[in-house]
């Protein structure tokens, strides 16, 4: 498929841009309409401007946006007031992601994200094009890189491409996703959403109702506040679990030859395709609750495959038994060698982990000791610092294999990074004056999975162990 003639996106793009812009002004519009003098001409004119401007902007953006695919490159022309031309060489394209949000599914269109090596964000984004055209675009780009397409695409005067055999495929059922959501420990996000809604309640509720509610809250006893807190905690847990289930619903990962295809979502369907040759490392994360049940999340670090929701990584499996990880990686990423952590931080490092946390929590205790009702317990929180230091000490460790280094660190959440030697960009051993006295060192290893790379570290390892890793890398 060759698309030499510039094309515009589907008109559904106008609606998606409009919704995105309306979200930024909806709260000011509501506040403007329910506050001040009723019937004010200025009030309604300003609200109308806030609505009309995003509509006009969305239409102009759609009209000024065009794209085409030539023999050598992918081109995008866009801009509202200033025209911007983007040229992406086919051989520089590292990953192609096809997504379909709720609005896009209504119109049977998808969005396409095209990323290159080391890009901080997607260099080419098409927000609304027909699904068959997106697959044909993906097919043509992969053909130019001498790869085979992973779906059947029938073009005019061309025979259908045979669907390649799926080497391995894994799906995650809903029951596991519910347990994953309950143990994801994302209650803080839900609390932030509730707090944001509560901060707007004074503007949204009538003054009489708000005043009555405020007076009622002032009459609460400590026990009532405790039950309200538990209710908010339960609501946040339900919200965070539902969010997690919807995010990873229909999660499927397939390996077809040397490509991984990851798909997920209901209201927003996402599909990512990446070559296994572009994977820089694997990360295994275990939250404190998941450690109790023996589960973990597996991520991949890949060039041009950053996911902003996952801190630049991408989820390879959202909820897997820790003991099943070696077999899972052997099926999907046979080039990644994974083993247990054999070298832990030395016993003398325990005091170093304790010291930093004790100092931090002593400062916190000194700041709150004058508050009523908690003078007796203030310095008891130093025990929390000791507990956190113990977690950090127990989690610190590494393994050095033939062509792979495995680093493990963390406090409440434990992170294990599996880094092939040929993917490491920088390896640094650092030693402070205090560490030198007790013969300890910290290790920092950087891989190039984004524009600025991603660094993993383990603090307070034995000096000889860090020197051994430096010698192994040199």
LINTASUL-V954278 format. One record per run of one state. SS is the DSSP state (H for helix, E for strand, L for the rest). FROM is the first residue (numbers start at 1). TO is the last residue. If there is no record, write none. Layout:
ss->[SS & SS]
from->[FROM & FROM]
to->[TO & TO]
This chain:
ss->[L & E & L & H & L & H & L & E & L & E & L & E & H & E & L & H & L & E & L & E & H & L & E & L & H & L & H & L & H & L & H & L & H & L & E & L & E & L & E & H & E & L & H & L & E & L & H & L & E & H & L & E & L & H & L & H & L & E & L & E & L & E & H & E & L & H & L & E & L & E & H & L]
from->[1 & 3 & 8 & 12 & 35 & 41 & 65 & 66 & 70 & 73 & 79 & 84 & 90 & 93 & 101 & 102 & 107 & 109 & 117 & 124 & 131 & 145 & 168 & 172 & 174 & 183 & 187 & 200 & 201 & 205 & 207 & 219 & 222 & 249 & 252 & 257 & 259 & 265 & 269 & 276 & 279 & 287 & 288 & 294 & 295 & 303 & 308 & 311 & 314 & 322 & 333 & 343 & 345 & 349 & 369 & 375 & 396 & 397 & 401 & 404 & 411 & 414 & 421 & 424 & 431 & 433 & 438 & 440 & 448 & 454 & 463 & 474]
to->[2 & 7 & 11 & 34 & 40 & 64 & 65 & 69 & 72 & 78 & 83 & 89 & 92 & 100 & 101 & 106 & 108 & 116 & 123 & 130 & 144 & 167 & 171 & 173 & 182 & 186 & 199 & 200 & 204 & 206 & 218 & 221 & 248 & 251 & 256 & 258 & 264 & 268 & 275 & 278 & 286 & 287 & 293 & 294 & 302 & 307 & 310 & 313 & 321 & 332 & 342 & 344 & 348 & 368 & 374 & 395 & 396 & 400 & 403 & 410 & 413 & 420 & 423 & 430 & 432 & 437 & 439 & 447 & 453 & 462 & 473 & 474]
